[in-house]
Structure formats: C-alpha cells, structure tokens
C-alpha cells in the first residue's frame, strides 16, 4: 500500500543533528517511517536578516531596546510568498508539517492542511529568556500578530508542554492546540533499563547544555561543591559548554565542550551510562530534550521548576523539581537518594518508564497521527 505524501516545510535542516538540538532531524526520520516526505527548505533570507541585524544595532543605540527582525512582519511576508509559490508544485499532499515555524506559516497560502509544532511561543519567551530582555513594544505586537495569524491558519497546532499550550489558549484563545511530548534524540536508545551501580565513595552527576549561563552552569559547580560538603565525593561531567579555567584544573570535573551525537555517539551515551543523576539548574527553559535522553538511561533528573520542565518531571518519582536556587537543596536530595539504594533504583526505573511510555519518538508519532486523523477527517 502506497504511503501518503506530506511536506516537511522548515528553515531548520532536517539532515543536521545539531540544528535546534537535532529535533527536526528526529522528527523527519520518524515521519519518513510513516509517510512519503517531501522536504521543502524555507528560505533563510541571509541578506535580509543581515540588514535587520545592523538595523537592530542602530535601534539599540538610540533607545536601548531590541527589535526582533527575524520574527517581524517583513520577513514573515517574504517567507510566506516564497513558500506559497514552492507549494504550488506539490500535488496530493496529505498535510504540510512545519516545526518551529509560525512566522513561516502566517502568510502562507495553500489549500493543503497545515500542521505546526514547537516547544514554545516566541511571545512567552520575551522577558523570560535572558537574551530576550528589553524588546520594543512594536516587536512584541508583530510577534503576537504573526503567531495568532499562523495558529488560526493551521488545521492543527501542538506543543511539547502544557506550559505552552496553556499560554496559547490564554493569550490567543486558539482551540486547535494540544500537547504532545517530544522524544529523546538518540539514534539507538536502550531497550532495557541500564544497570546502575551505586559505589559508596563517589556519585557522578551530569550537566548538558550549550548555553552555560542560561542553563545554570555556575550553579552546577555550586551543587557539586555542596555535595562534597555533605561528605560524598562527587564527579561532575559537563557536556556542551565549559566553566572558567580555574575549575578546569579540578580532577573531579570532566569537560566535553562538543560531542557530536552521531560521530561520538558511543562516548556521549557512555557518559549517561556512567552518571547517577542529571542536573539541570536552568534559569529559563522550555522542554529540554536532554531530560528525555536522561530518562532513556534511567537517570533521575534534578532540575529547576521553570518553563515546561514540570511537564516532564514528576517530583519525587522520576526526579526532583526545586523552586529555589539554593545549591544545598539540590545537593541534599541527591545525597539522600544516592544513599538509599532502594529509593534510587525505584526512581531510576520510573525514569526509564517515562522514556518508554511517553518521551520517545514512536509515542510522538502515534499521537500526531491520532490528532491529524481526527482534525482532517472531522
């Protein structure tokens, strides 16, 4: 039986394991197992964005605020026109799938049903992410207008957390929206729970994040110090970013600034297998994929209760959610759990169960298919 055709419309490269944390890559691979997928590259508009970059420098110097040109009406209109012309060449597509691309959909004209997905609304990140502070009111208005237009245009919108879907419902009153969790970006995830040994003399904690400041890298160092203060030797493994030179001399800290999940897959997975906990003391986040990856290896996750993280972590079951940024609070739950093997292994099993039942791309595909069928056949 011939598979139905869909269009994968995105400015993010689905052949890259690094673009948007590899999410388009795994979505594309998963969709290809069920559909005949046509990849349509949305224009990057490099020169227009470059002009916008210099325009923003001038605006910032004049008024001390930012205009988010990449998420403005001008680029959205241009993308909509180019993508509209490209889609006219596509025949008999079931739907257009557009990840993290509401600005690419807002001015798109097509009779093909549109399905969008993402991990957030850009509007809800303003004044939440450190890099999105001091944004001009006109820029906020344009983003809100573009998102509302795109969400209404789409047949179906889904996001990776209730945190975002609740925001969409409250801000835009859009009802064709629901939550579908993303999977773990692992090419060959474990099929059984990896056995975790609990040595009496050392605990290993894992920190993964490219943005050292936003992800709470300095706080991760303080958590390790607090664990050591409580009398448990602790090794901290850092992947994706790096602390200052003074901490690099500490033998208890391993740093891997860059690990390619394809080329260095064995090493990347080994670090998860060796760790006992993942820590994520982030300042701001949506639904970090590394949590799903930690669950795949039976790692309980100790994280800040912010953004959409509470969608993934059930406090005291597959990890811990902490409200206050107090290193000793993070350290205490790690040490207490580590010194109680029965409780630790129960949490490890719950973490792995979370991956097997919820945070995997097979489950994501099943839910997407169910929702698409309901919406398109309604």
C-alpha positions in Angstrom: 0.0 0.0 0.0 1.4 3.4 -1.0 2.2 5.8 1.7 0.6 9.2 1.8 2.7 12.2 0.9 3.4 15.1 3.3 5.5 18.2 3.0 8.2 19.0 5.6 8.5 22.7 5.5 11.2 24.2 7.6 14.1 26.6 7.6 15.8 24.2 10.0 17.9 21.5 8.3 16.4 18.0 9.0 19.6 16.4 8.0 21.5 18.1 10.8 21.8 16.6 14.2 22.7 19.9 15.7 20.1 22.3 14.3 17.5 23.1 17.0 19.1 20.3 19.2 18.5 17.8 16.5 14.7 17.9 16.9 13.9 18.5 13.1 16.3 15.6 12.3 14.5 13.1 14.5 11.0 14.4 13.5 12.0 14.0 9.9 13.4 10.5 10.4 10.3 9.4 12.3 7.8 10.9 9.7 9.7 9.1 6.9 8.8 5.8 8.5 5.1 6.5 8.0 4.9 8.9 5.1 6.4 9.8 1.8 8.1 13.0 2.9 9.0 16.0 0.6 11.4 18.3 2.3 10.8 21.9 1.3 13.5 24.3 2.6 12.0 27.5 3.8 14.2 30.5 2.7 17.0 31.6 5.1 16.9 35.2 3.8 20.5 35.8 5.0 20.9 39.2 3.4 17.6 40.5 4.8 18.5 39.2 8.2 21.9 40.8 8.0 20.3 44.1 7.2 17.9 43.5 10.1 20.9 42.8 12.4 22.5 46.2 11.6 19.1 48.0 11.8 18.8 46.5 15.3 22.2 47.8 16.3 21.1 51.3 15.4 17.8 50.9 17.3 19.5 49.6 20.3 21.9 52.5 20.4 19.1 55.0 20.0 16.5 53.6 22.5 18.4 50.8 24.3 15.9 48.2 23.2 15.7 45.4 20.6 13.6 44.9 17.5 13.4 41.2 16.7 13.7 41.5 12.9 13.9 37.7 12.4 10.3 37.5 13.9 8.9 40.5 12.2 6.2 41.0 9.6 8.6 41.8 6.7 10.4 38.5 6.8 7.2 36.6 7.6 5.6 38.1 4.4 8.6 37.2 2.2 8.8 33.7 3.6 5.0 33.2 3.0 5.3 34.4 -0.6 8.3 32.2 -1.5 6.8 29.1 0.3 3.4 29.6 -1.3 5.0 29.5 -4.8 7.0 26.4 -3.9 4.0 24.6 -2.6 2.1 25.1 -5.8 4.4 22.5 -7.4 3.3 19.9 -4.8 0.4 17.6 -5.7 -1.8 15.4 -3.4 -0.1 16.1 -0.1 -1.9 15.0 3.0 -0.7 18.0 5.0 2.2 20.4 5.4 4.2 19.8 8.6 6.0 22.9 9.9 8.2 22.6 13.0 9.0 25.8 15.0 7.9 28.0 12.1 4.8 30.0 12.9 6.4 33.0 11.2 6.8 30.9 8.0 3.1 29.9 8.1 1.5 33.2 8.9 1.3 34.4 5.3 1.4 31.0 3.6 -1.5 30.5 1.1 -2.3 26.9 0.3 -5.3 24.6 0.3 -3.2 21.8 1.8 -3.9 21.4 5.6 -1.1 22.8 7.8 0.2 21.2 11.0 2.6 23.2 13.2 4.6 22.1 16.2 7.1 23.7 18.6 8.2 23.8 22.2 7.1 27.4 22.9 5.5 30.6 21.7 8.1 33.2 20.9 6.0 35.7 22.7 6.2 33.8 26.0 10.0 33.8 25.8 10.2 37.6 25.8 11.3 38.9 29.2 11.8 35.2 30.2 14.9 34.2 28.3 17.9 36.5 29.3 18.7 37.2 25.7 15.1 38.4 25.0 15.0 41.2 27.5 14.3 44.9 26.6 12.3 44.2 23.4 10.4 47.0 21.7 6.6 47.1 22.1 6.2 47.1 18.3 8.3 43.9 18.0 6.1 42.2 20.7 3.0 43.3 18.8 4.3 42.0 15.5 5.2 38.6 17.1 1.7 38.3 18.7 0.0 39.2 15.4 2.1 36.7 13.4 1.6 33.9 15.9 -2.2 34.5 16.1 -2.5 34.5 12.3 -0.4 31.3 11.9 -2.2 29.4 14.7 -5.6 30.2 13.2 -4.4 29.3 9.7 -3.2 25.9 10.8 -5.6 22.9 11.0 -3.7 21.6 14.0 -1.1 23.0 16.3 0.8 21.1 19.0 3.5 21.9 21.5 5.7 19.9 23.8 4.2 21.0 27.1 1.1 22.2 28.9 3.1 25.3 29.8 3.0 26.5 26.2 -0.5 25.2 25.3 -2.0 26.9 28.3 -0.2 30.1 27.2 -1.6 29.8 23.7 -5.1 29.2 24.9 -4.9 32.1 27.3 -3.2 34.5 25.0 -4.8 33.8 21.7 -7.9 31.7 22.5 -6.8 29.2 19.9 -8.6 25.8 20.4 -7.0 23.7 17.7 -4.0 23.2 20.0 -2.8 20.4 22.3 0.3 19.0 24.0 2.4 16.1 22.5 5.8 15.5 24.2 8.9 15.2 22.1 11.2 12.1 22.2 14.8 11.6 23.1 17.4 12.5 20.4 19.2 9.2 20.4 19.8 7.1 17.3 19.9 3.8 19.2 18.3 4.2 22.6 18.5 1.5 25.3 15.7 -1.1 25.1 16.2 -2.2 28.7 17.0 -0.3 31.8 20.8 0.1 32.1 22.1 -1.3 35.4 23.3 1.4 37.7 25.9 0.6 40.3 25.9 2.8 43.4 29.5 2.9 44.7 29.8 4.0 48.4 32.5 6.6 47.8 31.5 8.6 44.7 28.5 10.0 43.0 28.6 11.1 39.3 26.3 14.0 38.2 25.9 15.0 34.5 25.3 18.5 33.2 24.4 19.0 29.5 23.9 22.4 27.9 25.4 24.7 25.3 24.3 28.0 26.9 26.4 27.9 30.1 24.8 31.0 31.7 21.1 30.3 30.9 21.4 26.6 31.7 22.9 27.4 35.1 26.4 26.1 34.6 27.9 28.2 37.5 25.1 26.8 39.7 26.0 23.3 38.7 29.5 23.8 40.1 28.0 25.0 43.4 25.8 21.9 43.6 28.9 19.7 43.2 30.6 21.7 45.9 27.6 21.3 48.2 27.5 17.5 47.7 31.2 17.3 48.6 30.5 19.4 51.7 27.9 16.9 52.8 30.6 14.2 52.8 30.0 12.5 49.5 32.7 12.6 46.8 31.2 13.9 43.6 32.3 13.9 40.0 30.7 16.5 37.6 30.6 15.7 33.9 29.9 18.7 31.7 28.9 18.3 28.0 28.4 21.1 25.5 29.9 24.1 27.3 32.7 24.9 29.7 33.3 26.7 33.0 36.2 29.1 33.6 39.9 28.0 33.5 40.1 27.8 37.3 37.6 25.0 37.5 39.2 23.0 34.7 42.1 22.1 36.9 39.8 20.2 39.3 40.2 16.5 38.8 36.6 16.0 39.8 35.3 17.9 36.8 35.3 16.4 33.3 34.5 18.8 30.4 33.5 17.8 26.8 32.8 21.1 25.0 31.5 19.5 21.9 30.3 15.9 21.3 28.7 15.0 18.0 25.8 12.7 18.7 26.4 10.8 15.5 30.2 10.7 15.3 30.8 10.5 19.0 27.6 8.5 19.8 29.4 5.9 21.9 31.1 8.4 24.1 28.0 10.5 24.5 25.9 7.5 25.6 28.7 6.2 27.8 28.6 9.4 29.9 24.9 8.9 30.5 25.5 5.3 31.5 28.2 6.3 34.0 26.2 9.0 35.6 23.8 8.6 38.6 21.9 11.9 38.2 21.4 14.6 35.6 21.2 18.1 37.0 19.5 21.0 35.2 19.6 24.1 37.3 18.4 26.2 34.4 17.3 29.9 34.6 14.9 29.5 31.7 13.9 26.6 29.5 11.0 25.0 27.5 11.2 21.2 27.5 14.9 20.3 27.3 15.5 17.2 25.2 18.3 16.2 27.5 15.7 15.2 30.1 14.2 12.7 27.7 17.7 11.4 27.0 18.5 11.1 30.7 15.3 9.1 31.2 16.3 6.7 28.4 19.3 5.7 30.5 17.4 5.5 33.8 18.8 8.8 35.2 16.7 10.7 37.7 16.8 14.4 36.9 17.2 17.2 39.4 16.0 20.4 37.8 14.8 23.9 38.4 11.0 24.1 38.3 10.7 26.6 35.4 9.1 26.7 32.0 7.8 23.4 30.7 10.1 21.2 32.8 7.3 20.2 35.2 5.6 18.6 32.2 8.5 16.1 32.1 9.5 15.6 35.7 7.2 14.2 38.3 8.6 15.4 41.6 9.9 12.6 43.8 9.1 9.9 41.1 11.4 10.3 38.2 13.4 13.2 39.5 13.1 16.3 41.6 11.7 19.8 40.9 13.2 22.5 43.0 11.7 26.0 43.3 14.6 27.8 45.0 18.1 28.2 43.5 19.8 27.0 46.7 22.8 24.7 45.9 22.4 22.8 49.2 18.8 22.0 48.5 19.8 20.3 45.2 22.7 18.6 47.0 20.6 17.2 49.8 18.0 15.4 47.6 20.9 13.9 45.5 22.8 12.7 48.6 19.8 11.4 50.4 18.6 9.5 47.3 22.0 8.2 46.5 22.5 6.8 50.0 19.2 5.0 49.8 19.7 2.3 47.0 16.1 1.1 47.2 14.7 4.6 46.5 17.3 5.3 43.9 16.6 2.2 41.9 12.8 2.9 42.1 13.4 6.4 40.7 15.7 5.0 38.0 13.0 2.6 36.9 10.4 5.3 36.9 12.7 7.5 34.8 13.2 4.7 32.2 9.4 4.0 32.2 8.8 7.7 31.4 11.0 7.3 28.4 9.4 4.0 27.2 5.8 5.2 27.6 6.0 8.9 26.9 9.2 10.6 25.9 10.1 8.7 22.7 9.6 9.5 19.0 7.4 6.4 18.5 4.9 7.7 21.0 5.1 11.2 19.5 4.3 9.8 16.0 1.3 7.8 17.3 -0.2 10.9 19.0 0.5 13.1 16.0 -1.2 10.5 13.7 -4.2 10.3 16.0 -4.7 14.0 16.2 -4.1 14.6 12.5 -6.7 11.9 11.7 -9.2 13.5 14.0 -8.7 17.0 12.6 -8.5 16.2 8.9 -11.4 13.8 9.0 -13.7 15.9 11.2 
